[in-house]
Amino acid sequence: MAGLKDIKDRIRSVGATQKLTSAMKLIATARLRHALDAMFAIREYEESLLNAIRQAKFGLDQQTLANISEQLPWYFTKRKSKKPHAILVIGANKGLCGAYNLSIVREAVRFAQKHKNEQEARFIPLTTKASEYFLKNEPKRTGDSPGLGFHNNTNCSDIAAFALDQAVSWLLGNDWGAVSVVCGVYVNALVQKARSFTLFPFFSSSSDKAVMDAFASGSSDTSEQQYKHSPHDSQPKIEPSFITAITSLVHTVACVKMCRAFAESATGEHAARITTTDGAKKNAETLIKSLTLKYNRTRQARITSELIEIIAGTNAMTQE
């Protein structure tokens, strides 16, 4: 009966795995609901900030822009081609999320190859699984991230602010020439993608350049329709100062972009884990059915064999 015992132990083991994956699916489902609420709120907040910048008719002159650039040089300066390019990678913190983390690290590698002619790229993973991958596969191009990684994605605003301050200190310390972010994007419960964007210099992409143009020119179709000022209108008075308000707004937008990257990655991780654990649960059910059928067939074959031996022995004794 050794074969039957092995099959029975296997059924018991697969059943335990099925219970574990079912529990993980329930946990991921509960966390996904909270993550979705936070993610959608951050998306709306970021969009409202960008719209406020685009629609504002400040009409800044060159001197005001120069003063803002002096206070926030890491937002406006050009990339330093002779300095390495820091790529912050925000992936998954735990396993059982399928190919989600792999898609993010592949996007980071592709992004680094895209900028290889510009400057050397260094990966700075901010999550557990991303750190494990790059330390194993790209140890020479993986930088240290003291105090940044291995968070649980529960308070992304504090983590994002801390990561933003670290990135600013890197630029001010002349350690890096530019800072980019690679993270996950939640599309729906079944689809999660990876995206990359440049964090510093902040006004480098086309969309952010449009925001900067809105600062400089104060022109926007929407604002022209909604806000009509006379030529004698003066610039609004803002306390403590106009430049302080603008610099604070720009810094808030950058922090929200970083916070959204963490929130999107966390939401995508939970959604991917639900899909993966659900597939593992179904595979476990199929395997249990197959093992149970094999167990019953083996058991029936042994019983039949024993009955044949008993009948054969009885017939032999009767003939004697």
VOGU-3710 file (C-alpha; in Angstrom, 3 decimals, decimal comma):
1> maglkdikdr> 0,000/0,000/0,000  3,026/2,278/-0,259  1,799/3,708/-3,554  -1,597/4,564/-2,088  0,026/6,277/0,869  2,168/8,445/-1,411  -0,868/9,491/-3,451  -2,831/10,249/-0,297  0,007/12,393/1,074  0,180/14,235/-2,237
11> irsvgatqkl> -3,559/14,943/-2,149  -3,220/16,260/1,394  -0,295/18,492/0,401  -2,080/19,927/-2,628  -5,169/20,531/-0,494  -3,108/22,537/1,994  -1,670/24,591/-0,877  -5,175/25,199/-2,182  -6,292/26,539/1,222  -3,241/28,792/1,360
21> tsamkliata> -3,811/30,275/-2,096  -7,499/30,779/-1,329  -6,612/32,696/1,831  -4,064/34,811/-0,048  -6,663/35,598/-2,691  -9,100/36,836/-0,046  -6,414/38,977/1,562  -5,327/40,426/-1,791  -8,966/41,172/-2,679  -9,476/43,111/0,551
31> rlrhaldamf> -6,228/45,039/0,067  -7,071/45,761/-3,560  -10,260/47,563/-2,566  -8,365/49,939/-0,274  -5,563/50,357/-2,812  -8,050/51,240/-5,568  -9,644/53,942/-3,428  -6,254/55,487/-2,696  -5,059/55,174/-6,291  -8,122/56,811/-7,853
41> aireyeesll> -7,957/59,625/-5,296  -4,294/60,263/-6,145  -5,061/60,163/-9,879  -7,788/62,783/-9,495  -5,626/64,925/-7,242  -2,718/64,880/-9,686  -4,974/65,746/-12,602  -6,553/68,609/-10,659  -3,112/70,028/-9,806  -1,962/69,856/-13,426
51> nairqakfgl> -5,198/71,442/-14,627  -4,790/74,209/-12,064  -1,307/74,913/-13,408  -2,439/74,840/-17,048  -5,457/77,068/-16,427  -3,694/79,603/-14,232  -3,081/82,956/-15,944  -0,155/84,099/-13,889  1,774/85,579/-16,813  5,152/85,198/-15,143
61> dqqtlanise> 7,974/87,334/-16,433  11,480/86,062/-17,032  12,772/87,480/-13,770  10,153/85,594/-11,757  10,934/82,388/-13,612  14,620/82,920/-12,909  13,861/83,318/-9,184  11,821/80,099/-9,186  14,593/78,256/-11,023  17,080/79,392/-8,406
71> qlpwyftkrk> 14,939/78,008/-5,590  14,159/74,735/-7,401  17,147/74,130/-9,690  16,591/70,355/-9,815  13,238/70,923/-11,533  14,494/73,107/-14,366  18,151/72,312/-15,038  19,083/70,125/-17,979  20,420/66,600/-17,669  24,070/66,257/-16,836
81> skkphailvi> 25,367/63,980/-19,556  28,579/63,182/-17,710  26,749/61,940/-14,632  24,981/58,560/-14,297  21,236/58,284/-14,768  19,451/57,023/-11,647  16,455/54,769/-12,383  14,168/54,220/-9,384  12,415/50,844/-9,798  9,131/50,344/-7,938
91> gankglcgay> 7,968/46,746/-8,326  6,402/44,132/-6,091  7,207/43,545/-2,441  5,987/39,953/-2,201  5,736/36,936/-4,441  2,816/35,068/-5,999  1,991/37,888/-8,392  2,889/36,169/-11,655  4,936/38,054/-14,227  4,001/41,464/-12,818
101> nlsivreavr> 7,383/42,203/-11,259  9,217/40,768/-14,273  7,409/43,179/-16,595  8,544/46,116/-14,450  12,212/45,108/-14,310  12,173/44,462/-18,066  10,802/47,952/-18,602  13,616/49,311/-16,406  16,236/47,475/-18,479  14,617/48,678/-21,718
111> faqkhkneqe> 14,528/52,242/-20,393  18,221/52,023/-19,478  19,109/50,745/-22,943  17,133/53,599/-24,477  19,355/56,130/-22,671  22,634/54,221/-22,877  24,128/56,692/-25,365  23,296/59,603/-23,093  24,778/58,491/-19,803  25,410/55,448/-17,686
121> arfiplttka> 22,275/54,109/-16,001  22,170/52,825/-12,439  19,214/50,911/-11,030  17,985/51,835/-7,551  15,268/49,334/-6,552  12,813/50,576/-3,955  10,926/47,319/-3,393  11,909/43,847/-2,254  11,437/41,785/-5,409  12,993/44,420/-7,652
131> seyflknepk> 16,007/44,551/-5,337  16,386/40,771/-5,422  16,289/40,738/-9,219  18,815/43,499/-9,834  21,238/42,364/-7,136  21,268/38,949/-8,805  21,227/39,923/-12,491  22,700/43,454/-12,564  24,927/43,740/-9,480  27,392/46,160/-11,091
141> rtgdspglgf> 24,669/48,566/-12,190  22,605/48,385/-9,005  23,034/51,270/-6,602  22,418/51,385/-2,884  19,083/52,639/-1,601  19,530/53,089/2,164  16,271/53,737/3,935  14,215/53,687/0,744  13,268/50,093/0,078  11,351/47,234/1,581
151> hnntncsdia> 8,275/49,235/2,555  4,792/47,755/2,733  3,055/50,296/0,459  0,597/51,210/3,219  1,625/54,861/3,540  2,822/55,817/0,085  2,725/59,581/0,771  5,471/59,401/3,411  7,525/56,983/1,315  7,107/59,161/-1,793
161> afaldqavsw> 8,139/62,323/0,055  11,192/60,581/1,478  12,180/59,185/-1,928  11,703/62,632/-3,475  13,954/64,248/-0,858  16,589/61,584/-1,467  16,461/62,203/-5,222  16,853/65,943/-4,655  19,845/65,363/-2,367  21,440/63,183/-5,060
171> llgndwgavs> 21,094/65,956/-7,626  22,294/68,680/-5,291  25,231/66,495/-4,289  26,117/66,171/-7,978  25,898/62,371/-7,738  23,417/61,881/-10,573  22,636/63,653/-13,809  18,945/62,730/-13,947  16,417/60,680/-12,003  13,717/58,535/-13,635
181> vvcgvyvnal> 11,061/56,224/-12,247  9,859/52,838/-13,505  6,701/51,536/-11,877  3,561/49,508/-12,503  0,281/50,805/-13,861  -3,133/49,418/-12,950  -5,359/49,116/-16,025  -7,987/46,697/-14,737  -8,228/43,569/-12,618  -6,699/41,433/-15,366
191> vqkarsftlf> -4,252/43,840/-17,008  -1,283/45,523/-15,333  1,463/47,270/-17,268  4,768/49,000/-16,610  5,599/52,623/-17,371  8,575/54,928/-17,055  8,890/58,693/-16,699  11,576/61,249/-15,907  11,280/62,728/-12,427  14,182/65,180/-12,560
201> pffssssdka> 14,568/67,370/-14,537  10,829/67,644/-13,967  10,058/69,792/-17,023  11,660/67,513/-19,587  8,847/65,537/-21,213  6,380/67,071/-23,646  3,480/67,070/-21,194  5,504/68,671/-18,395  6,970/71,160/-20,873  3,424/72,231/-21,660
211> vmdafasgss> 2,898/72,834/-17,953  6,005/74,981/-17,860  4,813/76,916/-20,905  1,594/77,608/-19,023  3,675/79,115/-16,256  5,699/81,253/-18,610  2,991/82,485/-20,971  -0,134/82,203/-18,878  -2,069/81,191/-22,015  -4,590/78,378/-22,092
221> dtseqqykhs> -7,731/77,869/-24,171  -9,697/76,800/-21,112  -8,475/79,702/-19,036  -9,242/82,151/-21,854  -12,851/80,988/-21,852  -13,339/80,844/-18,112  -11,232/83,767/-16,889  -11,380/87,075/-18,748  -9,294/89,806/-17,168  -9,005/93,345/-18,321
231> phdsqpkiep> -5,627/94,746/-19,356  -5,543/96,706/-16,085  -5,913/93,650/-13,872  -2,950/93,275/-11,590  -1,291/90,068/-10,542  -3,125/88,415/-7,635  -1,607/88,967/-4,211  -0,575/85,734/-2,528  0,845/85,363/0,945  3,543/84,718/2,031
241> sfitaitslv> 4,822/85,419/-1,495  3,973/84,626/-5,100  7,230/82,765/-5,760  6,815/80,707/-2,582  3,343/79,626/-3,668  4,524/78,621/-7,139  7,529/76,677/-5,868  5,353/74,900/-3,315  2,849/73,968/-6,038  5,560/72,566/-8,308
251> htvacvkmcr> 7,057/70,543/-5,469  3,591/69,215/-4,565  3,004/68,062/-8,143  6,315/66,173/-8,167  5,543/64,556/-4,813  2,086/63,507/-6,030  3,608/61,976/-9,174  5,949/59,927/-6,991  3,127/58,962/-4,642  1,019/57,856/-7,601
261> afaesatgeh> 3,873/55,630/-8,796  3,886/53,802/-5,454  0,079/53,597/-5,339  -0,196/52,294/-8,911  2,484/49,663/-8,280  0,816/48,501/-5,078  -2,592/48,271/-6,756  -1,178/46,368/-9,716  0,609/43,981/-7,362  -2,597/43,134/-5,495
271> aaritttdga> -4,548/42,686/-8,742  -1,843/40,444/-10,200  -1,769/38,386/-6,996  -5,540/37,846/-7,183  -5,238/36,560/-10,746  -2,268/34,337/-9,909  -3,744/32,836/-6,747  -7,059/32,240/-8,485  -5,251/30,332/-11,225  -3,261/28,386/-8,612
281> kknaetliks> -6,480/27,497/-6,800  -8,085/26,172/-9,982  -4,950/24,195/-10,856  -4,936/22,701/-7,354  -8,579/21,643/-7,740  -7,794/19,981/-11,076  -4,762/18,223/-9,610  -6,727/16,987/-6,595  -9,399/15,524/-8,871  -6,736/13,810/-10,965
291> ltlkynrtrq> -4,940/12,424/-7,900  -8,217/11,272/-6,354  -9,137/9,421/-9,537  -5,682/7,865/-9,631  -5,983/6,888/-5,965  -9,382/5,236/-6,497  -8,193/3,360/-9,591  -5,057/2,128/-7,818  -7,055/1,092/-4,774  -9,638/-0,725/-6,918
301> aritseliei> -6,885/-2,491/-8,862  -5,318/-3,715/-5,612  -8,693/-4,939/-4,293  -9,411/-6,729/-7,573  -5,970/-8,324/-7,521  -6,492/-9,528/-3,963  -9,926/-10,933/-4,810  -8,504/-12,803/-7,795  -5,811/-14,312/-5,582  -8,406/-15,371/-2,957
311> iagtnamtqe> -10,685/-16,912/-5,578  -7,768/-18,704/-7,220  -6,645/-20,099/-3,868  -10,174/-21,219/-3,003  -10,550/-23,003/-6,342  -7,229/-24,751/-5,857  -8,237/-26,001/-2,415  -11,627/-27,159/-3,722  -10,071/-29,154/-6,574  -7,772/-30,906/-4,155
//
